[in-house]
Amino acid sequence: MLKRKMATLITCSSLAVTLFGPLSVKASESEINEHIVDPKTMVVKTDKAMTKEEVDQILKSLNDKTKSSLSKSLANNESVEEKSKKGKEFIERYNKIYNSSDRGITIQGTYDDNTAKLRQGNFVETILDLNEGMNDFQISKVVLNGNTAKSAAKQQYPNDSQLEDAFRHYSWNFISTKDSSVGKIKTRTATINHEWGLRLVNPALSVFNEGYEKYVKQGKPSDTASNAAMNDVIQWAPGFKENCITAAKSSYSFFKGFFSVANIMDLSNNVWGRSGPTDYPGASYTSAFLQDKGKNNLILNEAYVGDYQYNMVWQNQWYTY
């Protein structure tokens, strides 16, 4: 099990954002054992997944709980203008990490600009990464490593999108784990949060739109309201993730309804990629992938995801921190 501690503040020059949720582990690389459960003796639960309606109902309750906790924080007493300033500073920080301006995304903070950022998933992913102890440079390196893995996967499996995806996630984790500026712990943080960033797109958009409408009704200019609403999302995301994890740990049915087969495939292949440098010393990521593929350790197609694969991710907590 990975030890964690609560984070209360992230700072970046003049940027100070109060966040709620667990900070990344302090354990050394060698102390990480991600294989908690022996697959040979694992009891496979076969509970039916909650329906979308049932999951959404729980998410609404968790969202209310998260916002209730935030309402009691000191940050909630800040003016809309102060929230807007912090939101814009974080957006600028995000843009520098991802070189977003190269993709035609501005930092003006208009409603449409901010909505576009949230729809990408990696905005929420970045919030979670920073809250859990990563720094800007480490996130940038993980992004670059991901781009390397993406190119390699397209070249390795140009005619099979599922194998391409499996290879991409495996090699991404392998490369980042071997990267001395990132390592296994931060690679785990970043690649797990990649899935959370995608999973929380719609909830984040709801929080953003609710905040935007509230601030506009208070008579605030659109850009001010938009950036203040982005700050709401920044404050909300870590606590909401933590509440979702608590719910998932207590209910396999919720976990199964919350995460898609695509999420499970990626979260599972991520783990084997992080183990690759240790399991196959001196091997390339391609060689390591082929060896794990030959041992049937990997999920090579979403169609192969069933209760066994869901249980491996759930019981080993490959989706938490």
Protein Blocks (a to p, Z undefined) as FASTA:
>chain_A
ZZddddfbdcehjbccddedddddfbdfklpcfblbafkloccdfbdcddfklmmmmmmm
mmmmmmmmmmmpmklmpcfklmmmmmmmmmmmmmmmnommmnopackopaklmmmmmmno
pmmmmmmmmmnopafklmmmmmmmmmmmmmmmmmmmmmbmklmmmmmmmmmmmmmmmmmk
nommlmmmmmmmmmmmmmmmmmmmmmmmmmmmmmmmnopafklmmmmmmmmmmmmmmmmm
mmmmmmmmmomklmmmmpcfklmmmmmmmmmmmmmmmmmghiafklmmmmmmmnopacfb
fklpcfklmmmmmmnopmmZZ
